[in-house]
């Protein structure tokens, strides 16, 4: 038989087992609740993480685009700076060229055989018809040859593009000259070509020379007066800072 002490112990043990079972169920429910709340919080954190990653991706793309724009802007700034330096160098070179030509051709400038102007794009030499040609002729006369030879000595040392332009007034070609020069355009072209050939023969490299006929276009004075027409009949030698080897 089981004595009373043993029965008491069994009863107490059963009570504690029952009590322990009650406490474990409450804790379980609490843990389940906490788990569910943590699961919800975990889902929210995962969503936030995804949004953060998406935002980071967008930010990285924006940063990449901004970096490309910055690099492009820097290139533009560098190119603009280089152009500024190049333009400044060209202007300084054109000034030096102008001063040199004026100094070396001072006699011709003073006697108005040549007019020299410093332009924004280079230097222009203006030679009136009377120095180079007889009326209606494209052949360079002796006085013109002497002037062109002196000009050529200066131009041969300059690696600029040399544009020889022929100009006339607006008076139509006479019947006597029409077969040789159908128009003022043809007369101006022939004169410019002959001047270019003479410059080449006097030392200016052929590769630097460009011949252009303007005819009666681009007058520098009115064609309504004798003096104006005389100014329009001319040869212009335009030196441009395009280095030609």
Backbone as numpy.savetxt, mean C-alpha at the origin, in Angstrom:
# Nx Ny Nz CAx CAy CAz Cx Cy Cz
-33.97 -75.41 81.23 -34.81 -74.23 81.23 -33.93 -72.99 81.23
-34.51 -71.98 80.60 -33.76 -70.71 80.56 -34.13 -69.93 81.78
-33.16 -69.49 82.53 -33.42 -68.75 83.76 -33.87 -67.35 83.46
-34.31 -66.65 84.44 -34.87 -65.30 84.29 -33.82 -64.32 83.79
-32.60 -64.47 84.22 -31.53 -63.54 83.79 -31.34 -63.61 82.32
-31.34 -64.85 81.86 -31.14 -65.01 80.42 -32.32 -64.42 79.66
-33.50 -64.60 80.17 -34.71 -64.07 79.54 -34.64 -62.56 79.51
-34.17 -61.92 80.58 -34.04 -60.46 80.64 -33.06 -59.95 79.59
-31.95 -60.62 79.48 -30.94 -60.22 78.50 -31.46 -60.34 77.10
-32.20 -61.41 76.88 -32.78 -61.59 75.54 -33.76 -60.49 75.24
-34.52 -60.10 76.23 -35.51 -59.02 76.06 -34.84 -57.69 75.79
-33.83 -57.38 76.57 -33.11 -56.11 76.38 -32.45 -56.08 75.02
-31.86 -57.19 74.65 -31.20 -57.26 73.35 -32.20 -57.05 72.23
-33.32 -57.65 72.40 -34.37 -57.47 71.38 -34.82 -56.03 71.29
-34.93 -55.38 72.43 -35.33 -53.96 72.44 -34.34 -53.09 71.70
-33.07 -53.35 72.02 -32.02 -52.54 71.35 -31.94 -52.82 69.86
-32.18 -54.12 69.53 -32.21 -54.47 68.10 -33.33 -53.74 67.42
-34.50 -53.70 68.08 -35.66 -52.97 67.53 -35.37 -51.49 67.43
-34.76 -50.96 68.52 -34.43 -49.53 68.53 -33.40 -49.22 67.46
-32.41 -50.09 67.35 -31.37 -49.88 66.35 -31.95 -49.90 64.97
-32.89 -50.79 64.74 -33.56 -50.85 63.42 -34.29 -49.57 63.12
-34.94 -48.95 64.08 -35.66 -47.69 63.89 -34.69 -46.57 63.54
-33.59 -46.43 64.22 -32.62 -45.38 63.97 -32.01 -45.56 62.59
-31.68 -46.74 62.18 -31.07 -47.00 60.87 -32.01 -46.63 59.75
-33.30 -46.84 59.88 -34.26 -46.46 58.84 -34.32 -44.95 58.68
-34.29 -44.21 59.80 -34.29 -42.73 59.71 -33.03 -42.21 59.08
-31.93 -42.80 59.47 -30.67 -42.38 58.87 -30.65 -42.71 57.40
-31.20 -43.85 57.07 -31.25 -44.26 55.66 -32.05 -43.25 54.84
-33.21 -42.90 55.41 -34.05 -41.94 54.69 -33.33 -40.60 54.53
-32.64 -40.22 55.58 -31.91 -38.94 55.51 -30.81 -39.03 54.46
-30.11 -40.15 54.45 -29.03 -40.34 53.47 -29.59 -40.35 52.06
-30.74 -41.02 51.90 -31.38 -41.05 50.57 -31.74 -39.63 50.13
-32.29 -38.87 51.09 -32.66 -37.49 50.78 -31.43 -36.65 50.39
-30.36 -36.83 51.21 -29.13 -36.10 50.91 -28.55 -36.52 49.55
-28.67 -37.86 49.30 -28.16 -38.35 48.02 -28.91 -37.71 46.85
-30.25 -37.67 47.00 -31.05 -37.07 45.93 -30.72 -35.60 45.73
-30.57 -34.89 46.87 -30.22 -33.48 46.77 -28.84 -33.30 46.13
-27.89 -34.16 46.52 -26.56 -34.10 45.94 -26.58 -34.45 44.45
-27.46 -35.40 44.12 -27.59 -35.76 42.70 -28.11 -34.59 41.89
-29.11 -33.91 42.44 -29.64 -32.72 41.76 -28.55 -31.65 41.65
-27.82 -31.47 42.76 -26.75 -30.46 42.75 -25.66 -30.85 41.75
-25.39 -32.18 41.66 -24.39 -32.67 40.71 -24.83 -32.41 39.27
-26.12 -32.64 39.00 -26.65 -32.36 37.66 -26.53 -30.87 37.34
-26.87 -30.04 38.34 -26.77 -28.59 38.14 -25.32 -28.18 37.89
-24.42 -28.81 38.65 -23.00 -28.49 38.46 -22.51 -28.96 37.09
-22.99 -30.13 36.66 -22.62 -30.61 35.33 -23.12 -29.67 34.23
-24.36 -29.20 34.40 -24.90 -28.23 33.43 -24.07 -26.95 33.43
-23.72 -26.51 34.64 -22.91 -25.29 34.75 -21.52 -25.51 34.12
-20.99 -26.72 34.32 -19.69 -27.05 33.75 -19.75 -27.03 32.22
-20.85 -27.62 31.69 -21.03 -27.61 30.24 -21.12 -26.18 29.70
-21.91 -25.35 30.41 -22.05 -23.95 30.00 -20.70 -23.23 30.08
-19.94 -23.56 31.15 -18.63 -22.93 31.30 -17.71 -23.34 30.16
-17.75 -24.64 29.80 -16.93 -25.11 28.69 -17.33 -24.44 27.38
-18.68 -24.34 27.19 -19.16 -23.66 25.98 -18.72 -22.20 25.97
-18.86 -21.56 27.14 -18.45 -20.16 27.24 -16.94 -20.03 26.99
-16.18 -20.97 27.54 -14.73 -20.96 27.35 -14.39 -21.13 25.88
-15.14 -22.02 25.21 -14.91 -22.24 23.78 -15.19 -20.97 22.99
-16.32 -20.33 23.33 -16.67 -19.07 22.66 -15.63 -18.00 22.94
-15.21 -17.94 24.22 -14.20 -16.95 24.60 -12.89 -17.21 23.86
-12.53 -18.49 23.75 -11.30 -18.84 23.02 -11.40 -18.44 21.56
-12.60 -18.67 20.97 -12.81 -18.26 19.58 -12.71 -16.74 19.45
-13.34 -16.04 20.41 -13.28 -14.57 20.39 -11.83 -14.10 20.56
-11.10 -14.77 21.47 -9.71 -14.41 21.67 -8.89 -14.66 20.41
-9.17 -15.80 19.75 -8.47 -16.10 18.51 -8.76 -15.09 17.43
-10.06 -14.72 17.30 -10.43 -13.72 16.30 -9.81 -12.37 16.63
-9.81 -12.03 17.93 -9.21 -10.76 18.34 -7.71 -10.75 18.07
-7.07 -11.90 18.30 -5.64 -12.00 18.03 -5.35 -11.82 16.55
-6.19 -12.42 15.69 -6.02 -12.27 14.24 -6.21 -10.82 13.82
-7.25 -10.16 14.41 -7.49 -8.74 14.09 -6.31 -7.88 14.54
-5.78 -8.21 15.72 -4.63 -7.46 16.24 -3.42 -7.65 15.33
-3.19 -8.89 14.89 -2.06 -9.14 14.00 -2.24 -8.41 12.67
-3.49 -8.44 12.15 -3.77 -7.73 10.90 -3.55 -6.23 11.06
-4.01 -5.69 12.20 -3.83 -4.27 12.47 -2.35 -3.91 12.58
-1.60 -4.78 13.26 -0.16 -4.55 13.39 0.52 -4.55 12.02
0.09 -5.48 11.15 0.67 -5.52 9.80 0.38 -4.24 9.05
-0.87 -3.75 9.19 -1.25 -2.50 8.52 -0.41 -1.34 9.04
-0.23 -1.32 10.37 0.57 -0.24 10.97 2.01 -0.31 10.48
2.57 -1.53 10.45 3.95 -1.69 9.98 4.07 -1.28 8.52
3.10 -1.73 7.69 3.14 -1.37 6.27 3.01 0.13 6.08
2.10 0.75 6.87 1.93 2.21 6.77 3.21 2.93 7.18
3.85 2.41 8.24 5.11 3.01 8.69 6.18 2.88 7.62
6.24 1.68 7.01 7.22 1.46 5.95 6.97 2.38 4.76
5.67 2.54 4.40 5.33 3.44 3.29 5.70 4.88 3.63
5.48 5.25 4.91 5.83 6.60 5.33 7.32 6.83 5.21
8.11 5.85 5.66 9.56 5.97 5.55 9.99 6.00 4.09
9.33 5.15 3.28 9.67 5.12 1.85 9.34 6.44 1.18
8.14 6.98 1.52 7.73 8.26 0.95 8.67 9.37 1.38
9.07 9.34 2.66 9.99 10.36 3.16 11.33 10.25 2.46
11.80 9.00 2.27 13.07 8.79 1.58 12.98 9.28 0.14
11.84 8.96 -0.53 11.65 9.40 -1.91 11.63 10.93 -2.00
10.95 11.56 -1.02 10.87 13.02 -1.03 12.26 13.64 -0.84
13.03 13.05 0.10 14.38 13.56 0.33 15.25 13.35 -0.91
15.09 12.17 -1.55 15.86 11.87 -2.74 15.47 12.80 -3.88
14.15 13.05 -4.03 13.68 13.95 -5.07 14.20 15.36 -4.85
14.25 15.78 -3.59 14.78 17.11 -3.28 16.25 17.21 -3.65
17.00 16.16 -3.28 18.43 16.14 -3.61 18.63 16.12 -5.13
17.79 15.35 -5.81 17.87 15.27 -7.27 17.56 16.62 -7.91
16.52 17.26 -7.41 16.14 18.58 -7.93 17.29 19.58 -7.75
17.85 19.62 -6.55 18.93 20.57 -6.26 20.15 20.28 -7.13
20.43 19.00 -7.34 21.57 18.64 -8.17 21.37 19.08 -9.62
20.18 18.81 -10.16 19.90 19.17 -11.55 19.92 20.69 -11.74
19.34 21.41 -10.80 19.35 22.87 -10.89 20.79 23.39 -10.86
21.61 22.79 -9.99 23.00 23.23 -9.89 23.80 22.92 -11.15
23.60 21.71 -11.69 24.38 21.30 -12.86 23.88 21.94 -14.15
22.60 22.29 -14.19 22.03 22.89 -15.40 21.65 24.35 -15.17
22.38 25.01 -14.30 22.05 26.39 -13.93 22.07 27.33 -15.13
23.02 27.14 -16.05 23.10 28.00 -17.23 21.86 27.86 -18.08
21.42 26.62 -18.29 20.22 26.37 -19.11 18.96 26.86 -18.41
18.95 26.73 -17.07 17.79 27.20 -16.30 17.71 28.73 -16.37
18.84 29.39 -16.19 18.86 30.85 -16.20 18.50 31.41 -17.58
18.90 30.71 -18.63 18.58 31.16 -19.98 17.21 30.67 -20.44
16.49 30.00 -19.54 15.14 29.50 -19.79 15.10 28.45 -20.91
16.23 27.80 -21.13 16.23 26.67 -22.04 15.57 25.45 -21.39
15.65 25.40 -20.08 15.05 24.31 -19.31 14.34 24.90 -18.09
13.20 24.33 -17.76 12.53 24.64 -16.50 12.50 23.36 -15.68
12.96 23.45 -14.45 13.01 22.27 -13.57 12.08 22.51 -12.39
11.21 21.53 -12.14 10.28 21.64 -11.02 10.33 20.37 -10.18
10.33 20.57 -8.87 10.20 19.42 -7.98 8.72 19.15 -7.77
8.29 17.94 -8.10 6.90 17.54 -7.98 6.75 16.60 -6.78
5.51 16.38 -6.39 5.26 15.44 -5.29 5.70 14.03 -5.66
5.62 13.72 -6.96 5.95 12.37 -7.43 7.33 12.28 -8.05
8.15 13.31 -7.96 9.47 13.26 -8.56 9.94 14.63 -9.02
10.63 14.66 -10.18 11.15 15.92 -10.73 10.80 15.99 -12.21
10.36 17.18 -12.66 10.03 17.39 -14.07 11.01 18.38 -14.71
11.47 18.03 -15.91 12.26 18.96 -16.72 11.42 19.33 -17.94
11.23 20.61 -18.13 10.42 21.10 -19.25 11.34 21.76 -20.27
11.33 21.24 -21.52 12.17 21.81 -22.57 11.24 22.33 -23.68
11.21 23.65 -23.90 10.33 24.22 -24.91 10.74 23.82 -26.32
9.76 23.83 -27.21 10.00 23.43 -28.59 11.17 24.18 -29.23
11.24 25.49 -28.99 12.24 26.32 -29.66 13.67 25.89 -29.40
13.94 25.27 -28.26 15.29 24.81 -27.94 15.63 23.54 -28.70
14.62 22.71 -28.95 14.86 21.37 -29.49 14.56 21.22 -30.98
13.48 21.87 -31.45 13.00 21.59 -32.80 12.71 22.88 -33.58
12.79 22.74 -34.88 12.24 23.78 -35.76 10.74 23.54 -35.88
10.00 24.57 -36.23 8.55 24.46 -36.34 8.17 23.35 -37.32
7.27 22.45 -36.86 6.78 21.37 -37.70 7.76 20.23 -37.91
8.89 20.24 -37.23 9.90 19.21 -37.41 10.03 18.37 -36.13
10.40 17.09 -36.33 10.64 16.21 -35.19 12.12 15.93 -34.99
12.95 16.51 -35.85 14.39 16.30 -35.75 15.00 17.26 -34.73
15.79 16.72 -33.82 16.42 17.55 -32.81 17.54 18.37 -33.47
17.51 19.68 -33.27 18.53 20.52 -33.89 19.77 20.60 -32.99
20.82 21.21 -33.51 22.12 21.22 -32.84 22.07 21.80 -31.44
21.36 22.93 -31.29 21.28 23.52 -29.95 20.58 22.58 -28.98
19.59 21.86 -29.49 18.88 20.89 -28.66 19.75 19.71 -28.29
20.57 19.27 -29.22 21.48 18.16 -28.95 22.42 18.49 -27.79
22.97 19.69 -27.80 23.91 20.10 -26.75 23.23 20.09 -25.38
22.00 20.59 -25.35 21.25 20.62 -24.08 20.94 19.20 -23.62
20.46 18.36 -24.52 20.09 16.99 -24.16 21.29 16.17 -23.71
22.43 16.41 -24.32 23.64 15.70 -23.90 24.02 16.06 -22.47
23.85 17.33 -22.13 24.16 17.76 -20.77 23.15 17.19 -19.78
21.89 17.16 -20.20 20.84 16.56 -19.36 21.13 15.07 -19.17
21.49 14.39 -20.26 21.74 12.94 -20.20 22.85 12.60 -19.23
23.88 13.43 -19.16 24.99 13.16 -18.24 24.50 13.11 -16.79
23.52 13.94 -16.49 22.96 13.94 -15.14 22.01 12.76 -14.93
21.18 12.47 -15.95 20.19 11.40 -15.81 20.83 10.02 -15.80
21.99 9.87 -16.43 22.64 8.56 -16.49 23.06 8.08 -15.11
23.22 9.01 -14.17 23.64 8.65 -12.81 22.46 8.39 -11.89
21.25 8.53 -12.42 20.04 8.41 -11.60 19.26 7.18 -12.05
18.98 6.27 -11.12 18.29 5.03 -11.49 16.78 5.17 -11.43
16.29 6.38 -11.75 14.85 6.62 -11.78 14.29 6.27 -13.16
13.00 5.98 -13.18 12.31 5.84 -14.46 12.25 7.23 -15.12
12.59 7.27 -16.40 12.64 8.54 -17.14 11.56 8.53 -18.22
10.52 9.33 -18.01 9.39 9.38 -18.95 9.57 10.60 -19.84
9.66 10.38 -21.14 9.79 11.47 -22.11 8.42 11.68 -22.75
7.82 12.84 -22.47 6.48 13.13 -22.99 6.52 14.22 -24.04
5.82 13.98 -25.15 5.73 14.98 -26.22 4.39 15.70 -26.18
4.43 17.05 -26.31 3.22 17.89 -26.23 3.21 18.88 -27.41
2.01 19.20 -27.86 1.85 20.21 -28.92 0.76 21.19 -28.53
0.56 22.20 -29.36 -0.61 23.06 -29.18 -1.79 22.41 -29.90
-2.91 23.13 -30.01 -4.09 22.54 -30.64 -4.28 22.96 -32.10
-3.27 23.58 -32.68 -3.37 23.97 -34.09 -3.24 22.72 -34.97
-4.18 22.46 -35.86 -4.12 21.25 -36.69 -2.85 21.22 -37.54
-2.41 20.01 -37.87 -1.24 19.82 -38.72 -1.54 20.37 -40.11
-0.56 21.09 -40.66 -0.76 21.66 -42.00 -0.77 20.57 -43.07
-1.33 20.90 -44.21 -1.40 19.92 -45.31 0.01 19.50 -45.73
0.95 20.41 -45.63 2.33 20.11 -46.03 2.94 19.01 -45.17
2.56 18.95 -43.90 3.13 17.97 -42.97 2.22 16.77 -42.72
1.00 16.81 -43.27 0.01 15.79 -42.95 0.44 14.37 -43.33
1.17 14.25 -44.43 1.61 12.91 -44.83 2.64 12.33 -43.87
3.48 13.19 -43.32 4.50 12.73 -42.38 3.95 12.60 -40.97
3.13 13.57 -40.57 2.52 13.58 -39.24 1.01 13.79 -39.39
0.22 12.74 -39.45 -1.22 12.88 -39.67 -1.94 13.72 -38.62
-1.36 13.80 -37.41 -2.01 14.57 -36.34 -0.96 15.09 -35.37
-1.40 15.97 -34.48 -0.50 16.46 -33.43 0.00 15.31 -32.56
-0.82 14.30 -32.42 -0.44 13.12 -31.65 0.81 12.48 -32.25
0.79 12.32 -33.57 1.93 11.69 -34.25 3.18 12.56 -34.17
3.01 13.89 -34.32 4.15 14.80 -34.23 4.77 14.72 -32.85
3.93 14.76 -31.79 4.43 14.69 -30.41 5.13 13.36 -30.14
4.58 12.27 -30.70 5.18 10.95 -30.50 6.55 10.88 -31.15
6.67 11.40 -32.36 7.95 11.36 -33.07 9.00 12.21 -32.35
8.59 13.37 -31.86 9.53 14.23 -31.14 10.01 13.56 -29.85
9.08 12.99 -29.08 9.44 12.33 -27.82 10.37 11.14 -28.07
10.08 10.40 -29.15 10.91 9.25 -29.49 12.33 9.67 -29.83
12.47 10.74 -30.60 13.80 11.22 -30.99 14.59 11.73 -29.79
13.91 12.39 -28.88 14.58 12.86 -27.66 15.04 11.67 -26.82
14.18 10.65 -26.68 14.54 9.47 -25.90 15.74 8.76 -26.53
15.76 8.67 -27.84 16.90 8.03 -28.51 18.19 8.81 -28.28
18.08 10.12 -28.27 19.27 10.93 -28.04 19.76 10.78 -26.60
18.83 10.69 -25.65 19.21 10.46 -24.26 19.89 9.09 -24.12
19.34 8.10 -24.80 19.93 6.77 -24.75 21.34 6.80 -25.34
21.49 7.48 -26.48 22.80 7.57 -27.12 23.81 8.34 -26.29
23.33 9.13 -25.32 24.22 9.93 -24.48 24.42 9.32 -23.10
23.98 8.06 -22.93 24.30 7.37 -21.68 23.16 6.96 -20.78
21.91 7.36 -21.08 20.79 6.95 -20.24 20.36 5.54 -20.67
20.37 4.57 -19.77 20.01 3.20 -20.14 18.61 3.11 -20.75
18.50 2.35 -21.80 17.24 2.22 -22.54 16.11 1.69 -21.66
16.46 0.79 -20.73 15.44 0.20 -19.86 14.75 1.19 -18.95
15.36 2.35 -18.73 14.76 3.36 -17.86 13.82 4.30 -18.63
13.90 4.27 -19.94 13.20 5.26 -20.75 11.80 4.80 -21.15
10.85 5.71 -21.02 9.47 5.49 -21.45 9.07 6.67 -22.32
8.48 6.40 -23.48 8.06 7.46 -24.39 6.54 7.55 -24.40
6.02 8.76 -24.24 4.57 8.97 -24.21 4.23 10.17 -25.07
3.17 10.06 -25.87 2.68 11.19 -26.66 1.38 11.70 -26.06
1.37 12.99 -25.71 0.16 13.62 -25.17 -0.54 14.47 -26.24
0.17 14.74 -27.33 -0.42 15.58 -28.38 -0.80 16.94 -27.83
-2.01 17.35 -28.16 -2.49 18.66 -27.69 -3.16 18.60 -26.32
-3.17 17.41 -25.73 -3.76 17.27 -24.39 -2.82 17.81 -23.32
-3.38 18.12 -22.18 -2.64 18.64 -21.01 -1.86 19.91 -21.33
-2.50 20.93 -21.87 -1.80 22.21 -22.10 -1.46 22.88 -20.77
-0.38 23.63 -20.76 0.02 24.36 -19.55 -0.37 25.84 -19.66
-0.86 26.24 -20.82 -1.27 27.63 -21.03 -2.42 27.64 -22.04
-3.01 28.81 -22.22 -4.12 28.95 -23.16 -3.62 28.85 -24.60
-4.36 28.11 -25.40 -4.04 28.03 -26.84 -4.62 29.20 -27.63
-5.19 30.15 -26.94 -5.80 31.31 -27.62 -4.78 32.39 -27.94
-3.56 32.25 -27.38 -2.54 33.27 -27.64 -1.29 32.62 -28.22
-0.49 33.42 -28.90 0.77 32.92 -29.47 1.70 32.43 -28.37
1.76 33.21 -27.30 2.66 32.85 -26.19 2.21 31.55 -25.54
0.89 31.42 -25.36 0.35 30.21 -24.73 0.62 28.97 -25.56
0.41 29.08 -26.86 0.67 27.94 -27.74 2.16 27.56 -27.73
3.03 28.55 -27.64 4.47 28.27 -27.58 4.83 27.49 -26.32
4.17 27.81 -25.22 4.43 27.08 -23.96 3.92 25.65 -24.04
2.83 25.45 -24.77 2.26 24.10 -24.87 3.08 23.18 -25.77
3.83 23.74 -26.70 4.69 22.91 -27.56 6.00 22.64 -26.82
6.13 21.45 -26.28 7.24 21.19 -25.37 7.53 19.70 -25.27
8.67 19.42 -24.68 9.03 18.07 -24.25 9.19 18.09 -22.74
8.56 17.16 -22.07 8.73 17.04 -20.62 9.47 15.74 -20.32
10.50 15.86 -19.51 11.21 14.68 -19.02 10.84 14.52 -17.55
10.09 13.48 -17.27 9.58 13.28 -15.91 10.37 12.16 -15.24
11.00 12.50 -14.15 11.79 11.53 -13.39 10.96 11.05 -12.20
10.71 9.75 -12.18 9.85 9.18 -11.14 10.65 8.19 -10.29
10.40 8.19 -8.98 11.17 7.33 -8.07 10.80 5.86 -8.20
10.83 5.36 -9.42 10.67 3.92 -9.66 12.04 3.44 -10.08
12.72 2.77 -9.17 14.10 2.38 -9.45 14.11 1.28 -10.49
14.83 1.52 -11.56 14.96 0.56 -12.66 16.41 0.15 -12.77
16.67 -1.13 -12.54 18.07 -1.61 -12.61 18.52 -1.73 -14.07
